Amino acid sequence: MNDQQLHDQKLIKMMEDHRKNGTPIVEADSKEKLEALLEKKSKNSKSKERSSGLGPIAQAMRDHPGLTSEEAIEMAEAFGF
């Protein structure tokens, strides 16, 4: 058995133990912290997308520095943009 399989077995056993005991797998405050971080990240990524003001070609070029405008236009036309 490899390390990943051992880890998976331990995780399954931990989850089963928590289910039998009726205890949460994740502490309530940890869950709240995670949800707050995910919400913050989601808001940040949405605001960046809206504020960029870039068209799909310019945005593709920004996201992929090696991409030329000609290549981006070709790809857009090939995919029906």
C-alpha atoms as one frame of an Amber mdcrd trajectory, in Angstrom:
protein
   0.000   0.000   0.000   1.416   3.396  -0.946   1.407   6.610   1.092  -1.669
   8.007  -0.672  -3.698   4.884   0.066  -2.639   4.981   3.742  -3.637   8.624
   3.952  -6.997   7.885   2.323  -7.676   5.019   4.752  -6.865   7.216   7.771
  -9.115   9.963   6.437 -12.004   7.538   5.871 -11.597   6.117   9.385 -11.534
   9.621  10.878 -14.708  10.542   9.002 -16.447   7.338  10.120 -15.437   7.976
  13.751 -16.807  11.508  13.621 -20.051  10.273  12.064 -20.473   7.568  14.761
 -19.731  10.032  17.586 -21.891  12.757  16.082 -19.020  15.232  16.138 -18.267
  17.609  13.293 -15.259  16.842  11.126 -14.350  20.505  10.934 -14.482  22.837
  13.925 -17.241  25.441  13.615 -14.844  28.394  13.835 -12.573  26.836  11.198
 -15.535  26.399   8.892 -16.583  30.019   9.423 -13.048  31.246   8.738 -12.856
  29.196   5.544 -16.227  30.441   4.330 -15.199  34.046   5.047 -11.944  33.584
   3.106 -13.773  32.005   0.164 -16.314  34.825   0.118 -13.539  37.443   0.227
 -11.679  35.690  -2.604 -14.846  35.466  -4.661 -15.562  39.182  -4.234 -11.977
  40.098  -5.153 -11.944  38.007  -8.315 -15.330  39.349  -9.450 -14.273  42.952
  -8.929 -11.062  42.426 -10.897 -12.990  40.927 -13.820 -15.453  43.803 -13.918
 -12.886  46.534 -13.479 -10.471  45.264 -16.112 -12.578  46.650 -18.967 -10.648
  44.468 -21.369 -12.206  42.714 -24.302 -11.812  38.961 -24.689  -8.752  39.282
 -26.955  -6.910  41.694 -24.647  -7.856  39.656 -21.602  -6.577  36.441 -23.221
  -3.307  38.203 -24.058  -3.005  39.487 -20.484  -3.652  36.012 -19.081  -1.239
  34.340 -21.542   1.811  36.586 -22.022   3.224  34.645 -24.998  -0.002  34.941
 -26.974   0.057  37.378 -29.884  -2.986  39.357 -30.975  -3.005  37.486 -34.290
  -3.073  34.119 -32.511  -5.788  35.301 -30.141  -7.938  36.554 -33.034  -7.437
  33.271 -34.928  -8.490  31.274 -31.878 -11.504  33.502 -31.278 -12.628  33.086
 -34.886 -12.082  29.314 -34.735 -14.301  29.100 -31.653 -16.956  31.380 -33.100
 -16.409  34.553 -31.069
